[in-house]
Amino acid sequence: MDTQSININLPLDFNQLIEMIKQLPLNKKLELKEVLIEEIEDNDKIKTYTASESTLLKDWMLQEEEEAWKNL
């Protein structure tokens, strides 16, 4: 089954979702766990990038940085 093409819109609150997850077989819970871990890691990467960008921007705007990269 291609899960990428499935789009289900259900009005669930968090507790209802938890109850549904509890009903899943173990293999589906483990699959869901992997999806959630990947989602969290992707979100952390975005946060790290965003936090780093403003710090790096200060260095990128220095005249010394312009000089270092002018021949490229």
mmCIF file as Biopython writes it, N, C-alpha, C and O atoms, coordinates in Angstrom:
data_model
#
loop_
_atom_site.group_PDB
_atom_site.id
_atom_site.type_symbol
_atom_site.label_atom_id
_atom_site.label_alt_id
_atom_site.label_comp_id
_atom_site.label_asym_id
_atom_site.label_entity_id
_atom_site.label_seq_id
_atom_site.pdbx_PDB_ins_code
_atom_site.Cartn_x
_atom_site.Cartn_y
_atom_site.Cartn_z
_atom_site.occupancy
_atom_site.B_iso_or_equiv
_atom_site.auth_seq_id
_atom_site.auth_asym_id
_atom_site.pdbx_PDB_model_num
ATOM 1   N N  . MET A ? 1  ? 0.838   -1.181 0.000  1.0 0.0 1  A 1 
ATOM 2   C CA . MET A ? 1  ? 0.000   0.000  0.000  1.0 0.0 1  A 1 
ATOM 3   C C  . MET A ? 1  ? 0.880   1.240  0.000  1.0 0.0 1  A 1 
ATOM 4   O O  . MET A ? 1  ? 1.823   1.346  0.784  1.0 0.0 1  A 1 
ATOM 5   N N  . ASP A ? 2  ? 0.569   2.162  -0.872 1.0 0.0 2  A 1 
ATOM 6   C CA . ASP A ? 2  ? 1.320   3.410  -0.966 1.0 0.0 2  A 1 
ATOM 7   C C  . ASP A ? 2  ? 0.722   4.426  0.005  1.0 0.0 2  A 1 
ATOM 8   O O  . ASP A ? 2  ? -0.291  5.060  -0.291 1.0 0.0 2  A 1 
ATOM 9   N N  . THR A ? 3  ? 1.360   4.575  1.165  1.0 0.0 3  A 1 
ATOM 10  C CA . THR A ? 3  ? 0.816   5.470  2.192  1.0 0.0 3  A 1 
ATOM 11  C C  . THR A ? 3  ? 1.001   6.942  1.841  1.0 0.0 3  A 1 
ATOM 12  O O  . THR A ? 3  ? 0.355   7.804  2.437  1.0 0.0 3  A 1 
ATOM 13  N N  . GLN A ? 4  ? 1.878   7.242  0.879  1.0 0.0 4  A 1 
ATOM 14  C CA . GLN A ? 4  ? 2.092   8.629  0.496  1.0 0.0 4  A 1 
ATOM 15  C C  . GLN A ? 4  ? 0.871   9.226  -0.188 1.0 0.0 4  A 1 
ATOM 16  O O  . GLN A ? 4  ? 0.671   10.440 -0.142 1.0 0.0 4  A 1 
ATOM 17  N N  . SER A ? 5  ? 0.053   8.396  -0.819 1.0 0.0 5  A 1 
ATOM 18  C CA . SER A ? 5  ? -1.086  8.908  -1.571 1.0 0.0 5  A 1 
ATOM 19  C C  . SER A ? 5  ? -2.382  8.905  -0.763 1.0 0.0 5  A 1 
ATOM 20  O O  . SER A ? 5  ? -3.425  9.323  -1.267 1.0 0.0 5  A 1 
ATOM 21  N N  . ILE A ? 6  ? -2.327  8.441  0.471  1.0 0.0 6  A 1 
ATOM 22  C CA . ILE A ? 6  ? -3.525  8.398  1.308  1.0 0.0 6  A 1 
ATOM 23  C C  . ILE A ? 6  ? -3.673  9.720  2.043  1.0 0.0 6  A 1 
ATOM 24  O O  . ILE A ? 6  ? -2.741  10.195 2.692  1.0 0.0 6  A 1 
ATOM 25  N N  . ASN A ? 7  ? -4.854  10.304 1.931  1.0 0.0 7  A 1 
ATOM 26  C CA . ASN A ? 7  ? -5.128  11.558 2.622  1.0 0.0 7  A 1 
ATOM 27  C C  . ASN A ? 7  ? -6.459  11.411 3.337  1.0 0.0 7  A 1 
ATOM 28  O O  . ASN A ? 7  ? -7.511  11.362 2.699  1.0 0.0 7  A 1 
ATOM 29  N N  . ILE A ? 8  ? -6.415  11.342 4.647  1.0 0.0 8  A 1 
ATOM 30  C CA . ILE A ? 8  ? -7.621  11.177 5.440  1.0 0.0 8  A 1 
ATOM 31  C C  . ILE A ? 8  ? -7.754  12.377 6.367  1.0 0.0 8  A 1 
ATOM 32  O O  . ILE A ? 8  ? -6.822  12.717 7.096  1.0 0.0 8  A 1 
ATOM 33  N N  . ASN A ? 9  ? -8.892  12.998 6.333  1.0 0.0 9  A 1 
ATOM 34  C CA . ASN A ? 9  ? -9.157  14.138 7.198  1.0 0.0 9  A 1 
ATOM 35  C C  . ASN A ? 9  ? -10.226 13.743 8.206  1.0 0.0 9  A 1 
ATOM 36  O O  . ASN A ? 9  ? -11.407 13.670 7.864  1.0 0.0 9  A 1 
ATOM 37  N N  . LEU A ? 10 ? -9.826  13.491 9.433  1.0 0.0 10 A 1 
ATOM 38  C CA . LEU A ? 10 ? -10.764 13.106 10.477 1.0 0.0 10 A 1 
ATOM 39  C C  . LEU A ? 10 ? -10.688 14.117 11.617 1.0 0.0 10 A 1 
ATOM 40  O O  . LEU A ? 10 ? -9.598  14.473 12.064 1.0 0.0 10 A 1 
ATOM 41  N N  . PRO A ? 11 ? -11.836 14.574 12.080 1.0 0.0 11 A 1 
ATOM 42  C CA . PRO A ? 11 ? -11.813 15.500 13.222 1.0 0.0 11 A 1 
ATOM 43  C C  . PRO A ? 11 ? -11.599 14.743 14.531 1.0 0.0 11 A 1 
ATOM 44  O O  . PRO A ? 11 ? -12.558 14.340 15.189 1.0 0.0 11 A 1 
ATOM 45  N N  . LEU A ? 12 ? -10.341 14.555 14.898 1.0 0.0 12 A 1 
ATOM 46  C CA . LEU A ? 12 ? -9.986  13.827 16.114 1.0 0.0 12 A 1 
ATOM 47  C C  . LEU A ? 12 ? -9.296  14.759 17.094 1.0 0.0 12 A 1 
ATOM 48  O O  . LEU A ? 12 ? -8.533  15.640 16.699 1.0 0.0 12 A 1 
ATOM 49  N N  . ASP A ? 13 ? -9.568  14.559 18.359 1.0 0.0 13 A 1 
ATOM 50  C CA . ASP A ? 13 ? -8.754  15.259 19.335 1.0 0.0 13 A 1 
ATOM 51  C C  . ASP A ? 13 ? -7.594  14.337 19.727 1.0 0.0 13 A 1 
ATOM 52  O O  . ASP A ? 13 ? -7.554  13.175 19.321 1.0 0.0 13 A 1 
ATOM 53  N N  . PHE A ? 14 ? -6.687  14.844 20.490 1.0 0.0 14 A 1 
ATOM 54  C CA . PHE A ? 14 ? -5.477  14.097 20.837 1.0 0.0 14 A 1 
ATOM 55  C C  . PHE A ? 14 ? -5.790  12.779 21.539 1.0 0.0 14 A 1 
ATOM 56  O O  . PHE A ? 14 ? -5.206  11.747 21.212 1.0 0.0 14 A 1 
ATOM 57  N N  . ASN A ? 15 ? -6.696  12.811 22.487 1.0 0.0 15 A 1 
ATOM 58  C CA . ASN A ? 15 ? -7.036  11.591 23.237 1.0 0.0 15 A 1 
ATOM 59  C C  . ASN A ? 15 ? -7.658  10.531 22.336 1.0 0.0 15 A 1 
ATOM 60  O O  . ASN A ? 15 ? -7.401  9.340  22.510 1.0 0.0 15 A 1 
ATOM 61  N N  . GLN A ? 16 ? -8.462  10.950 21.387 1.0 0.0 16 A 1 
ATOM 62  C CA . GLN A ? 16 ? -9.044  9.996  20.446 1.0 0.0 16 A 1 
ATOM 63  C C  . GLN A ? 16 ? -7.955  9.365  19.582 1.0 0.0 16 A 1 
ATOM 64  O O  . GLN A ? 16 ? -7.983  8.169  19.294 1.0 0.0 16 A 1 
ATOM 65  N N  . LEU A ? 17 ? -7.019  10.177 19.186 1.0 0.0 17 A 1 
ATOM 66  C CA . LEU A ? 17 ? -5.908  9.664  18.395 1.0 0.0 17 A 1 
ATOM 67  C C  . LEU A ? 17 ? -5.110  8.629  19.181 1.0 0.0 17 A 1 
ATOM 68  O O  . LEU A ? 17 ? -4.760  7.576  18.648 1.0 0.0 17 A 1 
ATOM 69  N N  . ILE A ? 18 ? -4.827  8.923  20.429 1.0 0.0 18 A 1 
ATOM 70  C CA . ILE A ? 18 ? -4.094  7.986  21.288 1.0 0.0 18 A 1 
ATOM 71  C C  . ILE A ? 18 ? -4.853  6.668  21.402 1.0 0.0 18 A 1 
ATOM 72  O O  . ILE A ? 18 ? -4.256  5.595  21.317 1.0 0.0 18 A 1 
ATOM 73  N N  . GLU A ? 19 ? -6.147  6.747  21.592 1.0 0.0 19 A 1 
ATOM 74  C CA . GLU A ? 19 ? -6.958  5.526  21.707 1.0 0.0 19 A 1 
ATOM 75  C C  . GLU A ? 19 ? -6.918  4.713  20.417 1.0 0.0 19 A 1 
ATOM 76  O O  . GLU A ? 19 ? -6.894  3.482  20.456 1.0 0.0 19 A 1 
ATOM 77  N N  . MET A ? 20 ? -6.910  5.387  19.292 1.0 0.0 20 A 1 
ATOM 78  C CA . MET A ? 20 ? -6.813  4.682  18.010 1.0 0.0 20 A 1 
ATOM 79  C C  . MET A ? 20 ? -5.443  4.009  17.872 1.0 0.0 20 A 1 
ATOM 80  O O  . MET A ? 20 ? -5.344  2.876  17.402 1.0 0.0 20 A 1 
ATOM 81  N N  . ILE A ? 21 ? -4.414  4.704  18.279 1.0 0.0 21 A 1 
ATOM 82  C CA . ILE A ? 21 ? -3.064  4.142  18.195 1.0 0.0 21 A 1 
ATOM 83  C C  . ILE A ? 21 ? -2.947  2.904  19.073 1.0 0.0 21 A 1 
ATOM 84  O O  . ILE A ? 21 ? -2.302  1.930  18.685 1.0 0.0 21 A 1 
ATOM 85  N N  . LYS A ? 22 ? -3.553  2.931  20.236 1.0 0.0 22 A 1 
ATOM 86  C CA . LYS A ? 22 ? -3.509  1.787  21.141 1.0 0.0 22 A 1 
ATOM 87  C C  . LYS A ? 22 ? -4.121  0.538  20.510 1.0 0.0 22 A 1 
ATOM 88  O O  . LYS A ? 22 ? -3.780  -0.581 20.895 1.0 0.0 22 A 1 
ATOM 89  N N  . GLN A ? 23 ? -5.009  0.720  19.559 1.0 0.0 23 A 1 
ATOM 90  C CA . GLN A ? 23 ? -5.669  -0.404 18.904 1.0 0.0 23 A 1 
ATOM 91  C C  . GLN A ? 23 ? -4.852  -0.992 17.755 1.0 0.0 23 A 1 
ATOM 92  O O  . GLN A ? 23 ? -5.175  -2.065 17.246 1.0 0.0 23 A 1 
ATOM 93  N N  . LEU A ? 24 ? -3.814  -0.304 17.356 1.0 0.0 24 A 1 
ATOM 94  C CA . LEU A ? 24 ? -2.983  -0.797 16.257 1.0 0.0 24 A 1 
ATOM 95  C C  . LEU A ? 24 ? -2.191  -2.027 16.675 1.0 0.0 24 A 1 
ATOM 96  O O  . LEU A ? 24 ? -1.829  -2.172 17.843 1.0 0.0 24 A 1 
ATOM 97  N N  . PRO A ? 25 ? -1.921  -2.917 15.715 1.0 0.0 25 A 1 
ATOM 98  C CA . PRO A ? 25 ? -1.024  -4.034 16.023 1.0 0.0 25 A 1 
ATOM 99  C C  . PRO A ? 25 ? 0.403   -3.513 16.227 1.0 0.0 25 A 1 
ATOM 100 O O  . PRO A ? 25 ? 0.741   -2.422 15.768 1.0 0.0 25 A 1 
ATOM 101 N N  . LEU A ? 26 ? 1.211   -4.275 16.897 1.0 0.0 26 A 1 
ATOM 102 C CA . LEU A ? 26 ? 2.563   -3.850 17.247 1.0 0.0 26 A 1 
ATOM 103 C C  . LEU A ? 26 ? 3.370   -3.414 16.026 1.0 0.0 26 A 1 
ATOM 104 O O  . LEU A ? 26 ? 4.058   -2.395 16.086 1.0 0.0 26 A 1 
ATOM 105 N N  . ASN A ? 27 ? 3.304   -4.148 14.932 1.0 0.0 27 A 1 
ATOM 106 C CA . ASN A ? 27 ? 4.105   -3.783 13.755 1.0 0.0 27 A 1 
ATOM 107 C C  . ASN A ? 27 ? 3.716   -2.406 13.214 1.0 0.0 27 A 1 
ATOM 108 O O  . ASN A ? 27 ? 4.576   -1.675 12.723 1.0 0.0 27 A 1 
ATOM 109 N N  . LYS A ? 28 ? 2.438   -2.044 13.296 1.0 0.0 28 A 1 
ATOM 110 C CA . LYS A ? 28 ? 2.006   -0.722 12.839 1.0 0.0 28 A 1 
ATOM 111 C C  . LYS A ? 28 ? 2.413   0.367  13.830 1.0 0.0 28 A 1 
ATOM 112 O O  . LYS A ? 28 ? 2.709   1.494  13.432 1.0 0.0 28 A 1 
ATOM 113 N N  . LYS A ? 29 ? 2.428   0.034  15.110 1.0 0.0 29 A 1 
ATOM 114 C CA . LYS A ? 29 ? 2.907   0.991  16.116 1.0 0.0 29 A 1 
ATOM 115 C C  . LYS A ? 29 ? 4.386   1.296  15.889 1.0 0.0 29 A 1 
ATOM 116 O O  . LYS A ? 29 ? 4.819   2.445  15.985 1.0 0.0 29 A 1 
ATOM 117 N N  . LEU A ? 30 ? 5.146   0.257  15.590 1.0 0.0 30 A 1 
ATOM 118 C CA . LEU A ? 30 ? 6.571   0.447  15.329 1.0 0.0 30 A 1 
ATOM 119 C C  . LEU A ? 30 ? 6.793   1.269  14.062 1.0 0.0 30 A 1 
ATOM 120 O O  . LEU A ? 30 ? 7.698   2.102  14.008 1.0 0.0 30 A 1 
ATOM 121 N N  . GLU A ? 31 ? 5.975   1.035  13.056 1.0 0.0 31 A 1 
ATOM 122 C CA . GLU A ? 31 ? 6.053   1.809  11.824 1.0 0.0 31 A 1 
ATOM 123 C C  . GLU A ? 31 ? 5.727   3.276  12.095 1.0 0.0 31 A 1 
ATOM 124 O O  . GLU A ? 31 ? 6.401   4.173  11.588 1.0 0.0 31 A 1 
ATOM 125 N N  . LEU A ? 32 ? 4.698   3.510  12.889 1.0 0.0 32 A 1 
ATOM 126 C CA . LEU A ? 32 ? 4.316   4.865  13.274 1.0 0.0 32 A 1 
ATOM 127 C C  . LEU A ? 32 ? 5.434   5.534  14.068 1.0 0.0 32 A 1 
ATOM 128 O O  . LEU A ? 32 ? 5.715   6.719  13.883 1.0 0.0 32 A 1 
ATOM 129 N N  . LYS A ? 33 ? 6.062   4.773  14.943 1.0 0.0 33 A 1 
ATOM 130 C CA . LYS A ? 33 ? 7.173   5.299  15.743 1.0 0.0 33 A 1 
ATOM 131 C C  . LYS A ? 33 ? 8.292   5.813  14.831 1.0 0.0 33 A 1 
ATOM 132 O O  . LYS A ? 33 ? 8.843   6.888  15.068 1.0 0.0 33 A 1 
ATOM 133 N N  . GLU A ? 34 ? 8.624   5.051  13.797 1.0 0.0 34 A 1 
ATOM 134 C CA . GLU A ? 34 ? 9.674   5.464  12.870 1.0 0.0 34 A 1 
ATOM 135 C C  . GLU A ? 34 ? 9.290   6.745  12.130 1.0 0.0 34 A 1 
ATOM 136 O O  . GLU A ? 34 ? 10.123  7.630  11.934 1.0 0.0 34 A 1 
ATOM 137 N N  . VAL A ? 35 ? 8.031   6.834  11.724 1.0 0.0 35 A 1 
ATOM 138 C CA . VAL A ? 35 ? 7.555   8.037  11.038 1.0 0.0 35 A 1 
ATOM 139 C C  . VAL A ? 35 ? 7.670   9.242  11.961 1.0 0.0 35 A 1 
ATOM 140 O O  . VAL A ? 35 ? 8.124   10.306 11.539 1.0 0.0 35 A 1 
ATOM 141 N N  . LEU A ? 36 ? 7.262   9.084  13.214 1.0 0.0 36 A 1 
ATOM 142 C CA . LEU A ? 36 ? 7.312   10.191 14.167 1.0 0.0 36 A 1 
ATOM 143 C C  . LEU A ? 36 ? 8.748   10.604 14.476 1.0 0.0 36 A 1 
ATOM 144 O O  . LEU A ? 36 ? 9.044   11.795 14.576 1.0 0.0 36 A 1 
ATOM 145 N N  . ILE A ? 37 ? 9.630   9.635  14.624 1.0 0.0 37 A 1 
ATOM 146 C CA . ILE A ? 37 ? 11.039  9.953  14.877 1.0 0.0 37 A 1 
ATOM 147 C C  . ILE A ? 37 ? 11.617  10.742 13.717 1.0 0.0 37 A 1 
ATOM 148 O O  . ILE A ? 37 ? 12.323  11.729 13.924 1.0 0.0 37 A 1 
ATOM 149 N N  . GLU A ? 38 ? 11.321  10.311 12.494 1.0 0.0 38 A 1 
ATOM 150 C CA . GLU A ? 38 ? 11.815  11.021 11.314 1.0 0.0 38 A 1 
ATOM 151 C C  . GLU A ? 38 ? 11.255  12.440 11.254 1.0 0.0 38 A 1 
ATOM 152 O O  . GLU A ? 38 ? 11.974  13.382 10.920 1.0 0.0 38 A 1 
ATOM 153 N N  . GLU A ? 39 ? 9.979   12.588 11.576 1.0 0.0 39 A 1 
ATOM 154 C CA . GLU A ? 39 ? 9.343   13.912 11.581 1.0 0.0 39 A 1 
ATOM 155 C C  . GLU A ? 39 ? 10.002  14.829 12.605 1.0 0.0 39 A 1 
ATOM 156 O O  . GLU A ? 39 ? 10.247  16.001 12.318 1.0 0.0 39 A 1 
ATOM 157 N N  . ILE A ? 40 ? 10.287  14.317 13.778 1.0 0.0 40 A 1 
ATOM 158 C CA . ILE A ? 40 ? 10.927  15.111 14.833 1.0 0.0 40 A 1 
ATOM 159 C C  . ILE A ? 40 ? 12.339  15.496 14.427 1.0 0.0 40 A 1 
ATOM 160 O O  . ILE A ? 40 ? 12.753  16.639 14.621 1.0 0.0 40 A 1 
ATOM 161 N N  . GLU A ? 41 ? 13.082  14.549 13.861 1.0 0.0 41 A 1 
ATOM 162 C CA . GLU A ? 41 ? 14.449  14.841 13.435 1.0 0.0 41 A 1 
ATOM 163 C C  . GLU A ? 41 ? 14.465  15.891 12.343 1.0 0.0 41 A 1 
ATOM 164 O O  . GLU A ? 41 ? 15.316  16.781 12.350 1.0 0.0 41 A 1 
ATOM 165 N N  . ASP A ? 42 ? 13.517  15.798 11.388 1.0 0.0 42 A 1 
ATOM 166 C CA . ASP A ? 42 ? 13.437  16.801 10.328 1.0 0.0 42 A 1 
ATOM 167 C C  . ASP A ? 42 ? 13.129  18.169 10.919 1.0 0.0 42 A 1 
ATOM 168 O O  . ASP A ? 42 ? 13.698  19.173 10.489 1.0 0.0 42 A 1 
ATOM 169 N N  . ASN A ? 43 ? 12.246  18.216 11.887 1.0 0.0 43 A 1 
ATOM 170 C CA . ASN A ? 43 ? 11.886  19.477 12.534 1.0 0.0 43 A 1 
ATOM 171 C C  . ASN A ? 43 ? 13.091  20.058 13.275 1.0 0.0 43 A 1 
ATOM 172 O O  . ASN A ? 43 ? 13.315  21.268 13.244 1.0 0.0 43 A 1 
ATOM 173 N N  . ASP A ? 44 ? 13.866  19.198 13.941 1.0 0.0 44 A 1 
ATOM 174 C CA . ASP A ? 44 ? 15.063  19.654 14.646 1.0 0.0 44 A 1 
ATOM 175 C C  . ASP A ? 44 ? 16.089  20.220 13.673 1.0 0.0 44 A 1 
ATOM 176 O O  . ASP A ? 44 ? 16.764  21.202 13.981 1.0 0.0 44 A 1 
ATOM 177 N N  . LYS A ? 45 ? 16.208  19.604 12.498 1.0 0.0 45 A 1 
ATOM 178 C CA . LYS A ? 45 ? 17.147  20.105 11.490 1.0 0.0 45 A 1 
ATOM 179 C C  . LYS A ? 45 ? 16.740  21.493 11.027 1.0 0.0 45 A 1 
ATOM 180 O O  . LYS A ? 45 ? 17.590  22.363 10.838 1.0 0.0 45 A 1 
ATOM 181 N N  . ILE A ? 46 ? 15.442  21.704 10.844 1.0 0.0 46 A 1 
ATOM 182 C CA . ILE A ? 46 ? 14.949  23.014 10.421 1.0 0.0 46 A 1 
ATOM 183 C C  . ILE A ? 46 ? 15.221  24.049 11.507 1.0 0.0 46 A 1 
ATOM 184 O O  . ILE A ? 46 ? 15.648  25.164 11.206 1.0 0.0 46 A 1 
ATOM 185 N N  . LYS A ? 47 ? 14.978  23.689 12.771 1.0 0.0 47 A 1 
ATOM 186 C CA . LYS A ? 47 ? 15.233  24.616 13.873 1.0 0.0 47 A 1 
ATOM 187 C C  . LYS A ? 47 ? 16.717  24.969 13.953 1.0 0.0 47 A 1 
ATOM 188 O O  . LYS A ? 47 ? 17.074  26.127 14.168 1.0 0.0 47 A 1 
ATOM 189 N N  . THR A ? 48 ? 17.577  23.970 13.781 1.0 0.0 48 A 1 
ATOM 190 C CA . THR A ? 48 ? 19.018  24.201 13.832 1.0 0.0 48 A 1 
ATOM 191 C C  . THR A ? 48 ? 19.446  25.114 12.700 1.0 0.0 48 A 1 
ATOM 192 O O  . THR A ? 48 ? 20.238  26.033 12.904 1.0 0.0 48 A 1 
ATOM 193 N N  . TYR A ? 49 ? 18.924  24.864 11.505 1.0 0.0 49 A 1 
ATOM 194 C CA . TYR A ? 49 ? 19.264  25.711 10.362 1.0 0.0 49 A 1 
ATOM 195 C C  . TYR A ? 49 ? 18.829  27.147 10.613 1.0 0.0 49 A 1 
ATOM 196 O O  . TYR A ? 49 ? 19.600  28.083 10.404 1.0 0.0 49 A 1 
ATOM 197 N N  . THR A ? 50 ? 17.602  27.313 11.058 1.0 0.0 50 A 1 
ATOM 198 C CA . THR A ? 50 ? 17.070  28.656 11.293 1.0 0.0 50 A 1 
ATOM 199 C C  . THR A ? 50 ? 17.874  29.389 12.359 1.0 0.0 50 A 1 
ATOM 200 O O  . THR A ? 50 ? 18.175  30.573 12.207 1.0 0.0 50 A 1 
ATOM 201 N N  . ALA A ? 51 ? 18.219  28.695 13.429 1.0 0.0 51 A 1 
ATOM 202 C CA . ALA A ? 51 ? 18.995  29.327 14.500 1.0 0.0 51 A 1 
ATOM 203 C C  . ALA A ? 51 ? 20.399  29.663 14.015 1.0 0.0 51 A 1 
ATOM 204 O O  . ALA A ? 51 ? 20.949  30.697 14.395 1.0 0.0 51 A 1 
ATOM 205 N N  . SER A ? 52 ? 20.983  28.820 13.193 1.0 0.0 52 A 1 
ATOM 206 C CA . SER A ? 52 ? 22.347  29.038 12.707 1.0 0.0 52 A 1 
ATOM 207 C C  . SER A ? 52 ? 22.415  30.164 11.686 1.0 0.0 52 A 1 
ATOM 208 O O  . SER A ? 52 ? 23.398  30.903 11.627 1.0 0.0 52 A 1 
ATOM 209 N N  . GLU A ? 53 ? 21.367  30.286 10.885 1.0 0.0 53 A 1 
ATOM 210 C CA . GLU A ? 53 ? 21.400  31.251 9.793  1.0 0.0 53 A 1 
ATOM 211 C C  . GLU A ? 53 ? 21.655  32.674 10.279 1.0 0.0 53 A 1 
ATOM 212 O O  . GLU A ? 53 ? 22.471  33.384 9.691  1.0 0.0 53 A 1 
ATOM 213 N N  . SER A ? 54 ? 20.980  33.100 11.327 1.0 0.0 54 A 1 
ATOM 214 C CA . SER A ? 54 ? 21.174  34.475 11.792 1.0 0.0 54 A 1 
ATOM 215 C C  . SER A ? 54 ? 22.581  34.684 12.349 1.0 0.0 54 A 1 
ATOM 216 O O  . SER A ? 54 ? 23.157  35.761 12.194 1.0 0.0 54 A 1 
ATOM 217 N N  . THR A ? 55 ? 23.128  33.671 12.989 1.0 0.0 55 A 1 
ATOM 218 C CA . THR A ? 55 ? 24.486  33.769 13.511 1.0 0.0 55 A 1 
ATOM 219 C C  . THR A ? 55 ? 25.501  33.812 12.378 1.0 0.0 55 A 1 
ATOM 220 O O  . THR A ? 55 ? 26.430  34.619 12.396 1.0 0.0 55 A 1 
ATOM 221 N N  . LEU A ? 56 ? 25.316  32.932 11.387 1.0 0.0 56 A 1 
ATOM 222 C CA . LEU A ? 56 ? 26.233  32.906 10.254 1.0 0.0 56 A 1 
ATOM 223 C C  . LEU A ? 56 ? 26.135  34.170 9.403  1.0 0.0 56 A 1 
ATOM 224 O O  . LEU A ? 56 ? 27.125  34.622 8.829  1.0 0.0 56 A 1 
ATOM 225 N N  . LEU A ? 57 ? 24.948  34.724 9.331  1.0 0.0 57 A 1 
ATOM 226 C CA . LEU A ? 57 ? 24.750  35.933 8.539  1.0 0.0 57 A 1 
ATOM 227 C C  . LEU A ? 57 ? 25.667  37.060 8.997  1.0 0.0 57 A 1 
ATOM 228 O O  . LEU A ? 57 ? 26.157  37.840 8.180  1.0 0.0 57 A 1 
ATOM 229 N N  . LYS A ? 58 ? 25.896  37.143 10.293 1.0 0.0 58 A 1 
ATOM 230 C CA . LYS A ? 58 ? 26.786  38.180 10.821 1.0 0.0 58 A 1 
ATOM 231 C C  . LYS A ? 58 ? 28.191  38.029 10.232 1.0 0.0 58 A 1 
ATOM 232 O O  . LYS A ? 58 ? 28.825  39.017 9.860  1.0 0.0 58 A 1 
ATOM 233 N N  . ASP A ? 59 ? 28.668  36.786 10.151 1.0 0.0 59 A 1 
ATOM 234 C CA . ASP A ? 59 ? 29.983  36.535 9.567  1.0 0.0 59 A 1 
ATOM 235 C C  . ASP A ? 59 ? 29.977  36.758 8.062  1.0 0.0 59 A 1 
ATOM 236 O O  . ASP A ? 59 ? 30.929  37.305 7.507  1.0 0.0 59 A 1 
ATOM 237 N N  . TRP A ? 60 ? 28.907  36.336 7.406  1.0 0.0 60 A 1 
ATOM 238 C CA . TRP A ? 60 ? 28.833  36.462 5.948  1.0 0.0 60 A 1 
ATOM 239 C C  . TRP A ? 60 ? 28.878  37.915 5.498  1.0 0.0 60 A 1 
ATOM 240 O O  . TRP A ? 60 ? 29.321  38.207 4.388  1.0 0.0 60 A 1 
ATOM 241 N N  . MET A ? 61 ? 28.425  38.822 6.348  1.0 0.0 61 A 1 
ATOM 242 C CA . MET A ? 61 ? 28.352  40.221 5.968  1.0 0.0 61 A 1 
ATOM 243 C C  . MET A ? 61 ? 29.640  40.994 6.264  1.0 0.0 61 A 1 
ATOM 244 O O  . MET A ? 61 ? 29.720  42.185 5.965  1.0 0.0 61 A 1 
ATOM 245 N N  . LEU A ? 62 ? 30.631  40.348 6.835  1.0 0.0 62 A 1 
ATOM 246 C CA . LEU A ? 62 ? 31.896  41.020 7.148  1.0 0.0 62 A 1 
ATOM 247 C C  . LEU A ? 62 ? 32.700  41.279 5.877  1.0 0.0 62 A 1 
ATOM 248 O O  . LEU A ? 62 ? 32.641  40.494 4.930  1.0 0.0 62 A 1 
ATOM 249 N N  . GLN A ? 63 ? 33.447  42.373 5.856  1.0 0.0 63 A 1 
ATOM 250 C CA . GLN A ? 63 ? 34.294  42.699 4.719  1.0 0.0 63 A 1 
ATOM 251 C C  . GLN A ? 63 ? 35.364  41.620 4.514  1.0 0.0 63 A 1 
ATOM 252 O O  . GLN A ? 63 ? 35.712  41.302 3.377  1.0 0.0 63 A 1 
ATOM 253 N N  . GLU A ? 64 ? 35.878  41.067 5.592  1.0 0.0 64 A 1 
ATOM 254 C CA . GLU A ? 64 ? 36.881  39.998 5.486  1.0 0.0 64 A 1 
ATOM 255 C C  . GLU A ? 64 ? 36.314  38.794 4.732  1.0 0.0 64 A 1 
ATOM 256 O O  . GLU A ? 64 ? 37.023  38.147 3.962  1.0 0.0 64 A 1 
ATOM 257 N N  . GLU A ? 65 ? 35.067  38.509 4.952  1.0 0.0 65 A 1 
ATOM 258 C CA . GLU A ? 65 ? 34.422  37.389 4.271  1.0 0.0 65 A 1 
ATOM 259 C C  . GLU A ? 65 ? 34.288  37.684 2.770  1.0 0.0 65 A 1 
ATOM 260 O O  . GLU A ? 65 ? 34.508  36.809 1.932  1.0 0.0 65 A 1 
ATOM 261 N N  . GLU A ? 66 ? 33.932  38.906 2.456  1.0 0.0 66 A 1 
ATOM 262 C CA . GLU A ? 66 ? 33.839  39.314 1.048  1.0 0.0 66 A 1 
ATOM 263 C C  . GLU A ? 66 ? 35.196  39.154 0.355  1.0 0.0 66 A 1 
ATOM 264 O O  . GLU A ? 66 ? 35.279  38.648 -0.764 1.0 0.0 66 A 1 
ATOM 265 N N  . GLU A ? 67 ? 36.241  39.588 1.032  1.0 0.0 67 A 1 
ATOM 266 C CA . GLU A ? 67 ? 37.596  39.465 0.477  1.0 0.0 67 A 1 
ATOM 267 C C  . GLU A ? 67 ? 37.974  38.013 0.257  1.0 0.0 67 A 1 
ATOM 268 O O  . GLU A ? 67 ? 38.557  37.670 -0.772 1.0 0.0 67 A 1 
ATOM 269 N N  . ALA A ? 68 ? 37.652  37.173 1.198  1.0 0.0 68 A 1 
ATOM 270 C CA . ALA A ? 68 ? 38.023  35.762 1.121  1.0 0.0 68 A 1 
ATOM 271 C C  . ALA A ? 68 ? 37.350  35.058 -0.053 1.0 0.0 68 A 1 
ATOM 272 O O  . ALA A ? 68 ? 37.923  34.130 -0.624 1.0 0.0 68 A 1 
ATOM 273 N N  . TRP A ? 69 ? 36.162  35.479 -0.417 1.0 0.0 69 A 1 
ATOM 274 C CA . TRP A ? 69 ? 35.386  34.779 -1.454 1.0 0.0 69 A 1 
ATOM 275 C C  . TRP A ? 69 ? 35.354  35.523 -2.804 1.0 0.0 69 A 1 
ATOM 276 O O  . TRP A ? 69 ? 34.718  35.042 -3.742 1.0 0.0 69 A 1 
ATOM 277 N N  . LYS A ? 70 ? 36.008  36.656 -2.920 1.0 0.0 70 A 1 
ATOM 278 C CA . LYS A ? 70 ? 35.849  37.480 -4.114 1.0 0.0 70 A 1 
ATOM 279 C C  . LYS A ? 70 ? 36.371  36.808 -5.388 1.0 0.0 70 A 1 
ATOM 280 O O  . LYS A ? 70 ? 35.891  37.128 -6.476 1.0 0.0 70 A 1 
ATOM 281 N N  . ASN A ? 71 ? 37.315  35.909 -5.291 1.0 0.0 71 A 1 
ATOM 282 C CA . ASN A ? 71 ? 37.889  35.260 -6.478 1.0 0.0 71 A 1 
ATOM 283 C C  . ASN A ? 71 ? 37.117  34.029 -6.926 1.0 0.0 71 A 1 
ATOM 284 O O  . ASN A ? 71 ? 37.481  33.409 -7.925 1.0 0.0 71 A 1 
ATOM 285 N N  . LEU A ? 72 ? 36.087  33.671 -6.228 1.0 0.0 72 A 1 
ATOM 286 C CA . LEU A ? 72 ? 35.331  32.466 -6.595 1.0 0.0 72 A 1 
ATOM 287 C C  . LEU A ? 72 ? 34.178  32.780 -7.498 1.0 0.0 72 A 1 
ATOM 288 O O  . LEU A ? 72 ? 33.443  31.877 -7.897 1.0 0.0 72 A 1 
#
